């Protein structure tokens, strides 16, 4: 019922204390003046796709990066905006709820009101449905009071994930026009931000005055690129799940008779599983990216786990904890191919009961081999982005069953001499999604809300709010904005039955980087995790005392400050320019020429080889 | 591997801080002198069983209650023990791990060493297995250092639940003799404490010098009686589960499309479900005790839930959260009867595959009606106490399926006009069982450990350590000991196929008191819980700040101070005696006689009617 949105509600002691927590804003966002410096035009991360992207986004591709500056920054060509007319801004939660989302609204509200008390922030009720139907709630201090630093999206609600069809896009435009919005802020993950970019482009084309801004909020942590270090909600989800995983580890070690197989929500990429493994040190974690890279079959994975169980039994350990990302099923080549066939048949309108009879011989053979419960789950309709309904497919149960069968075989054969293998399966996801956000997520979301105001004050359209250098304290965070189109890539291979997706630029989810530092850290410890039970319990999420200020381990070890480095490079180039001015000595000029020629040649070779072309 | 027990291990920041936490002890346990006052001989709670119990426990039944007194207490006939020879004490974890167990060991160790540095505390490794095999680890400061205030039982491990057969009891006695133990402390729930009483009796009979002490530690909260207000672990379990349930509520309210059916670990009684409902305010909770009292069938329960779903849909709410205790399945009359038949056939050696064909016609009809997954679970072998394998029976899935079928029928019929009913099922238990214990559980367990030393210093055998007035601050806690046999009752009706259980005294699990204040509190709010979504999020378990010192709501509302009242009554009786001494006036004597005659008559009537007899 609409009247339930934004209602004042009873809070527990902990919630009340949290509602009083006031996040900081970094110096670059303080005061009533917005200072913005524009960098070079941002190019697409995928140079081969740049042409397609620029054609699809003629008004919004190739715009410069924007950096927001502190008062004391000396940047001669910064644009200073000190007049702030009253604005009307709409905000909408798109896609799945992620802890911290409410703080984006709060941060934006504070920034808007700080710059002009007559500005208005309008929340759309029930997500994209509310956007299309113009169901709104004006955000006020009273509405916010019991939602500050609280979990869920229930202040405004959310329903559908996408704003994509022409009808939807036009509906959104009509709403923005009718409500006279100066800007529309879209809170969501990769899909919602792709939609935001599309809306921005369409609005620009149609000369609609509303600017569109995206905010990176998703528990999956898979909206990650040069400009975005992590997403709002990821830290909380990993903390809540790590606590539960650690409790399972302690339980396994106390009871000494179970293997816990735990599947973690987080969509296709394995970021959540990787981070949780780094926090809680379970015996095994099977990352989808590893499986895909090594093209491991379900039997390879089963064998890996069985060998591990056997090795542990030889050390008299008959318990253990195995983490499995929910996206694993799509990383296993033969299961992925089977899913593609099934989805293809769905696409042709074949009903679920008839699909199995129409599979190709090999797919049919695999399908028949699988236990009935998983067959039923594989037959579920794909989601709107053509991926399988990952939260509904119990890969952990499939693996546990296959491992049990194999261990029983080995036991009978006498090759395994440990105790009877016993597995208990879990799926952790929903219980973390509505959690009270961690301090980090509260801070990050609140600051992103402020950044949104700066973006719209600068009149930018089709940008995503960005905060970088996140591993440092808040007062060292760098705030800016990057065109969403520059985060896009173009898929050039078939991905499922929907050929319409091919060649369409989109913000795609980032996989776990198997060359990255976080993964390296996991690999270094994996054999001691496997055999030594060096379980670590980060404890329940704390708001005071030790642990309260911790951040994701993967965020802290990755050396991600891309925006900072872009700025640093600019400083070097400026320095060379200022040293090698007309009037400098021949020697200095020669040295500079020689050095710069070598630098450009090296870079040229690197770029060409990464494009798969012969260097020029 | 034994060498893994008690190892030093890496702790997280939160764990390290917890390891430094020092619980208080109440004044009655401070100092190096033990002062004990004996009350009247404790009678069995169930007077009708008293004779059977006294016959079964000739050496240990009818012993007096013991109260430990502070230094300043003026109690003329208190026994003061100020000499403390070195003792050797064994300690063993029995049954399922419960958060806080480690602190009993720590508290006992501190008390032992404070009274005589030469005393030794010996931990048995791997539970009762270690007790029988004399696998031990001497508890030292070093061993304890990384287990103080930490979850699990992994410092010593645990395996089997029972020490019951003659062979086991004799094995335990042999170990105690071989290790020259002055006392054996058994940490566990109803089953383990029954075993402790049996050991105590057998040891006394055999003139074995080892005294046996029980400690009430179980996450189920079902060891509850006049002497025991709550058990160690219950608070933590309820806090961890309530956090997760609240997160689900927030999630349901944000997504507005799912019903979450959550089954909670906690064995047959519904204490955990009741407490969690009081903490998190879900839409519905189905207590086993209510179902049993009203003899609701599975169809009645399904209809109740369906009507609730329909009432909510009429208020445009298509989401919700329903709590189900894992013991529910045994409270539903027809399912219980079916389980009894199945267990009876198991007892006769019928294999699981053949059971369904040998069921009585009505049981067979019910069995065939049930979905295949639950049939398989019902066929599992019963546990050692003849109850079903509750953790393995997915009652929440059964109910969700029945509700879905019924809602689809109503939708088709047109009597239900809401959205399609969607349920997602969860089982919360294992993920809480290994949690870091709450401050309350840390304190309670640590104090109980100290009480154990006082009991053995007083030379008591067959007693359970008790701490009462728990809802008050630690310095007002009252410490004492009660004979375990006085907590026993005798079952006089058949309970499952094992007729051997009938008539054998045991500490039985306590059900939720449907006349109690905690239940009343739930009932008062149940209609607003159902329709108004007044979800409350107690937040993650905190160790500092608000919420850190909270205690179970059911503990705080119940007015439980039985031991305090026994003492108060004694004071009144003493006062009457001191007023009405030879020499007092006739009037005073007459008034006293008349008043006391009326009191005794009233009490007589009450006792007789509760025994189902005509008053004398």
Interface residues (C-beta under 8 A of the other chain):
Chain A: X1 X4 X9 X10 X11 X12 X13 X14 X15 X16 X17 X18 X96 X97 X126 X150 X151 X152 X153 X154 X157 X158 X159 X240 X243 X244 X246 X247 X248 X249 X250 X251 X252 X253 X254 X255 X256 X257 X260 X315 X316 X317 X373 X424 X426 X428 X430 X431 X432 X433 X434 X435 X436 X533 X534 X535 X536 X537 X538 X539 X540 X541 X542 X543 X544 X545 X546 X547 X550
Chain B: X1 X4 X9 X10 X11 X12 X13 X14 X15 X16 X17 X18 X96 X97 X126 X150 X151 X152 X153 X154 X157 X158 X159 X240 X243 X244 X246 X247 X248 X249 X250 X251 X252 X253 X254 X255 X256 X257 X260 X315 X316 X317 X373 X424 X426 X428 X430 X431 X432 X433 X434 X435 X436 X533 X534 X535 X536 X537 X538 X539 X540 X541 X542 X543 X544 X545 X546 X547 X550
